[in-house]
Amino acid sequence: MLKNKLIDGIIKEPLGGAHADPEKMYKKLKTDLKKNLNRLTEVPVDELVEQRIDKFCNMGVYKESTAKEATAEKA
């Protein structure tokens, strides 16, 4: 999903899953949310809206690649 730009990022869970250490997961989630909110508040609203429109308009659109291109992407 990340590679296809359907999501913006992944928040890694503690070993054993979020339920195994909810306090650690809470702290990680809080840190990541603050970081992303701070980054987003620096971008003008009209630009954020444009980026969001572009993102959703591009969902489901893909480019087929040749075997050579696919091999190069994996390297």
KEVO-483519 format. One line per 4 residues: number of its first residue (from 0); their letters; for each residue x, y, z of N, C-alpha, C. Coordinates in steps of 0.001 Angstrom, whole numbers, plus 500000, padded with zeros to 6 digits. Example, Ala and Ser with C-alpha at 12.3 -4.5 7.8 and 13.67 -1.06 7.14 Angstrom:
<zagus>
0	as	513190/494310/507800/512300/495500/507800/513200/496700/507800 ~ 512850/497750/507080/513670/498940/507140/512900/500030/507870;
</zagus>
This chain:
<zagus>
0	mlkn	500813/498815/500000/500000/500000/500000/500861/501255/500000 ~ 501975/501198/500708/502881/502341/500737/503507/502548/499363 ~ 503947/501462/498756/504571/501526/497435/503605/502109/496397 ~ 502322/501778/496543/501308/502268/495606/500730/503619/496017;
4	klid	501290/504210/497051/500921/505540/497539/499470/505630/497998 ~ 498948/504514/498514/497608/504515/499075/497628/504998/500523 ~ 498782/504860/501168/498965/505349/502527/500222/506212/502567 ~ 500302/507074/503568/501437/507991/503665/502595/507427/504466;
8	giik	502327/506441/505299/503389/505878/506111/502882/504721/506945 ~ 503800/504113/507658/503489/502979/508517/504064/503267/509897 ~ 503243/503094/510907/503704/503238/512281/503948/501829/512800 ~ 505194/501547/513092/505563/500199/513532/505059/499940/514945;
12	eplg	504546/498734/515137/504049/498323/516448/505184/497729/517274 ~ 505030/497767/518602/506023/497112/519448/506005/495599/519202 ~ 507063/494932/519596/507154/493487/519443/505937/492826/520098 ~ 505259/491960/519365/504076/491287/519885/502780/492006/519562;
16	gaha	502851/493182/518965/501658/493931/518593/501337/495040/519579 ~ 500472/495940/519157/500114/497106/519973/499474/496689/521293 ~ 498696/495618/521268/498017/495166/522486/498997/494613/523532 ~ 500168/494197/523085/501158/493634/524009/501809/494714/524868;
20	dpek	501880/495930/524341/502481/497043/525087/501757/498336/524705 ~ 500516/498510/525196/499723/499673/524792/500374/501011/525134 ~ 501084/501091/526248/501725/502356/526634/502816/502738/525629 ~ 503617/501771/525231/504669/502030/524252/504043/502439/522907;
24	mykk	502955/501760/522529/502285/502084/521268/501684/503481/521330 ~ 501102/503826/522455/500536/505161/522640/501609/506232/522450 ~ 502767/506034/523078/503856/507011/522977/504359/507131/521540 ~ 504495/505997/520851/504961/505998/519462/503953/506713/518566;
28	lktd	502676/506398/518749/501623/507019/517951/501576/508523/518197 ~ 501676/508925/519454/501659/510350/519803/502830/511085/519152 ~ 504013/510500/519220/505205/511108/518630/505047/511260/517117 ~ 504591/510195/516463/504444/510231/515007/503362/511222/514576;
32	lkkn	502250/511257/515306/501176/512203/514972/501644/513650/515121 ~ 502343/513932/516208/502855/515293/516413/503812/515692/515295 ~ 504708/514781/514935/505688/515058/513880/504966/515386/512568 ~ 503976/514566/512215/503268/514781/510955/502387/516021/510993;
36	lnrl	501748/516288/512124/500941/517501/512234/501810/518747/512132 ~ 502972/518727/512763/503891/519868/512662/504327/520093/511225 ~ 504612/519010/510522/505017/519116/509112/503877/519679/508269 ~ 502662/519193/508521/501510/519625/507726/501121/521073/507994;
40	tevp	501312/521544/509207/500936/522933/509511/501844/523939/508811 ~ 502979/523486/508313/503889/524375/507587/503500/524526/506116 ~ 502574/523700/505647/502160/523729/504246/500858/524519/504138 ~ 500781/525460/503185/499539/526222/503020/498347/525298/502720;
44	vdel	497178/525682/503238/495983/524852/503113/495651/524548/501656 ~ 495745/525542/500780/495410/525292/499367/496348/524263/498744 ~ 497589/524253/499170/498544/523261/498674/498214/521861/499219 ~ 497824/521798/500498/497421/520518/501083/496213/519940/500345;
48	veqr	495243/520794/500052/494050/520353/499324/494436/519846/497941 ~ 495295/520552/497267/495754/520141/495930/496473/518788/495992 ~ 497335/518628/496991/498048/517360/497153/497078/516217/497412 ~ 496075/516470/498239/495083/515439/498570/494269/515063/497339;
52	idkf	493861/516045/496562/493113/515782/495328/493961/514944/494383 ~ 495219/515337/494201/496126/514586/493327/496285/513148/493805 ~ 496445/512989/495112/496636/511648/495674/495435/510758/495367 ~ 494233/511256/495629/493046/510434/495410/492749/510225/493932;
56	cnmg	493066/511196/493102/492855/511033/491659/493800/509987/491069 ~ 494971/509820/491679/495954/508859/491184/495766/507449/491736 ~ 494882/507279/492707/494642/505948/493256/494007/505068/492190 ~ 494539/503886/492049/494015/502965/491045/494683/503126/489695;
60	vyke	495499/504167/489541/496230/504380/488295/497594/503729/488455 ~ 497982/502940/487518/499279/502294/487598/499927/502252/486230 ~ 501219/502046/486255/501996/501966/485024/502598/500583/484961 ~ 502351/499896/483881/502967/498587/483706/504432/498784/483357;
64	stak	505265/497946/483927/506685/498064/483646/507169/496809/482945 ~ 508271/496967/482277/508886/495827/481619/509605/494988/482663 ~ 509962/493793/482317/510693/492924/483242/512007/493574/483662 ~ 512652/494263/482729/513918/494930/483016/513712/496041/484060;
68	eata	512634/496837/483926/512345/497906/484891/512010/497323/486258 ~ 511252/496253/486280/510873/495611/487541/512104/495080/488263 ~ 513032/494508/487531/514266/494006/488131/515087/495159/488702 ~ 515147/496267/487970/515912/497439/488424/515305/498019/489696;
72	eka	513951/497997/489832/513297/498534/491027/513629/497707/492259 ~ 513797/496409/492098/514076/495526/493221/515509/495665/493707 ~ 516383/496145/492851/517818/496247/493193/518108/497409/494089;
</zagus>
